[in-house]
Amino acid sequence: MEFPTEIIGEKGYIKVTGDLDTETAGEALRSAFNEIYDKGKRTIVLDLSGAQIINSYGIGKVLMCYKRLKAENGVLMVKPLQGFVKETFELLMLDKILPTDK
């Protein structure tokens, strides 16, 4: 499993194309994040529109990305969330620390 990445201007984008509910999916997110991070981008947008489910594997990787960027004054952003993923982010109050990219 791989998640496509793209760099537009100063932002890196990760398009999650499946659920973040397995260790494999979490590792795919980490790999995509590292690909952008290693190119020097410190503003990364996570597009979770392709995910219907997220659990502790996915949340753990999202927080790992957030912490690495925050340590270097970077920003992890999310595209507008929907459904169960949005509910999970709100329940865990992640929507308070991750800004939305429009």
C-alpha positions in Angstrom: 0.0 0.0 0.0 1.3 3.4 -1.0 -0.3 6.9 -0.6 0.5 9.3 -3.4 2.4 12.5 -2.6 2.7 15.8 -4.4 4.5 19.1 -3.8 2.8 22.3 -4.8 4.8 25.4 -3.9 5.8 25.3 -0.3 3.3 22.6 0.7 3.5 18.8 0.5 0.4 16.8 0.0 -0.4 13.2 1.0 -3.6 11.7 -0.4 -4.8 8.8 1.8 -6.4 6.4 -0.6 -7.7 3.8 1.9 -8.6 3.3 5.5 -6.0 4.0 8.2 -6.9 1.0 10.3 -4.0 -1.4 9.9 -0.3 -1.3 10.7 0.3 -1.5 6.9 -1.7 1.6 6.3 0.0 3.4 9.1 3.4 2.5 7.7 2.3 3.7 4.2 1.4 7.1 5.8 4.8 7.3 7.6 6.6 6.5 4.3 4.6 9.1 2.4 5.3 11.7 5.1 9.0 10.9 5.2 9.2 11.3 1.4 7.9 14.9 1.6 9.7 15.7 4.9 13.1 14.6 3.4 12.6 17.0 0.6 12.6 19.8 3.2 8.9 20.6 3.2 7.6 21.6 6.6 4.0 22.3 5.7 2.2 19.1 4.9 -1.4 18.7 4.1 -3.1 15.3 4.8 -6.0 14.6 2.6 -8.1 12.0 4.4 -11.1 12.1 2.0 -10.3 8.6 0.8 -10.4 7.1 4.3 -13.7 6.0 5.9 -12.1 4.5 9.0 -9.2 5.5 11.2 -8.1 3.8 14.4 -5.1 3.8 16.7 -2.7 2.8 14.0 -3.7 5.8 11.9 -4.0 8.2 14.7 -0.6 7.2 16.0 1.0 8.0 12.7 -0.8 11.2 12.3 0.4 12.3 15.7 4.0 11.2 14.8 3.9 13.4 11.7 2.4 16.3 13.8 5.2 16.1 16.4 8.0 15.9 13.9 6.8 19.0 12.1 6.0 20.9 15.3 9.5 20.3 16.5 10.8 22.3 13.5 8.0 25.0 13.5 6.3 23.1 10.7 2.5 22.6 10.3 0.5 19.4 9.6 -2.8 20.4 8.1 -5.8 18.3 7.0 -8.3 18.7 4.2 -11.9 19.2 5.4 -12.8 16.0 7.2 -16.0 14.0 6.9 -17.9 11.1 8.4 -16.3 8.8 10.9 -12.9 10.3 10.4 -14.2 13.7 11.3 -16.0 12.3 14.4 -12.9 10.5 15.5 -10.8 13.7 15.2 -13.4 15.7 17.1 -13.7 13.1 19.8 -9.9 13.1 20.3 -9.8 16.9 19.9 -7.3 16.6 17.0 -9.4 19.1 15.2 -8.2 21.7 17.7 -4.5 21.1 16.9 -4.6 20.4 13.2 -5.6 23.3 11.0 -7.8 22.8 7.9 -6.4 23.5 4.5 -9.1 24.7 2.1 
